[in-house]
Amino acid sequence: KDTMGSGDSFLAAFLSQGSRQDKQVSIEEMLEFAAALSGFVTQSSGACPSYDLRTINRFQWLNPLYPE
């Protein structure tokens, strides 16, 4: 719907996963989460749609990065 904000959201998600203190996150997990958030933003209207972690997890489940 709208690519505005997709790059910013990708970078923000990537950096937020890399700075987690509660668990070690692999580069692959960081990239997968960043791609999911960026994809969600791209499929939404506006540069900063409302979401929470549950929303992004559901988006990842419905739109796998590597479909079987």
C-alpha positions as CSV (number, residue, x, y, z in Angstrom):
1,K,0.0,0.0,0.0
2,D,2.6,2.5,1.0
3,T,6.5,2.2,1.0
4,M,6.9,5.3,3.1
5,G,8.7,4.3,6.3
6,S,9.7,0.8,5.2
7,G,13.5,1.5,5.3
8,D,13.4,3.3,8.6
9,S,11.3,0.5,10.1
10,F,13.8,-2.1,8.8
11,L,16.7,-0.3,10.4
12,A,15.0,0.3,13.7
13,A,13.9,-3.3,14.0
14,F,17.3,-4.6,13.1
15,L,19.0,-2.3,15.6
16,S,16.5,-3.0,18.4
17,Q,17.0,-6.8,18.0
18,G,20.8,-6.3,18.1
19,S,20.7,-4.3,21.3
20,R,18.5,-6.8,23.3
21,Q,19.9,-7.5,26.7
22,D,17.5,-10.4,27.6
23,K,18.8,-12.9,25.0
24,Q,21.4,-13.4,22.3
25,V,19.9,-12.9,18.9
26,S,21.6,-14.2,15.7
27,I,22.1,-12.0,12.7
28,E,19.6,-14.2,10.8
29,E,16.9,-13.6,13.5
30,M,17.7,-9.9,13.4
31,L,17.3,-9.7,9.6
32,E,14.1,-11.9,9.7
33,F,12.4,-9.6,12.3
34,A,13.5,-6.5,10.4
35,A,12.2,-7.8,7.1
36,A,8.9,-8.7,8.8
37,L,8.4,-5.3,10.4
38,S,9.3,-3.6,7.1
39,G,6.9,-5.8,5.2
40,F,4.1,-5.0,7.7
41,V,4.8,-1.3,7.3
42,T,4.8,-1.6,3.5
43,Q,1.4,-3.4,3.5
44,S,-0.1,-0.7,5.8
45,S,-1.1,2.9,5.0
46,G,1.2,5.6,6.3
47,A,4.8,5.7,7.4
48,C,4.1,4.6,11.0
49,P,1.1,2.3,11.5
50,S,0.1,1.1,14.9
51,Y,1.4,-2.3,15.9
52,D,2.7,-4.4,18.8
53,L,4.9,-7.5,19.0
54,R,1.9,-9.8,18.6
55,T,0.9,-8.1,15.4
56,I,4.4,-8.5,13.9
57,N,4.7,-12.1,15.1
58,R,1.3,-12.9,13.4
59,F,2.5,-11.1,10.2
60,Q,5.7,-13.3,10.2
61,W,3.6,-16.4,10.6
62,L,1.2,-15.5,7.8
63,N,4.0,-14.2,5.5
64,P,7.0,-16.5,6.0
65,L,10.3,-15.3,4.6
66,Y,11.1,-18.8,3.3
67,P,7.9,-20.5,2.4
68,E,8.0,-24.3,2.2
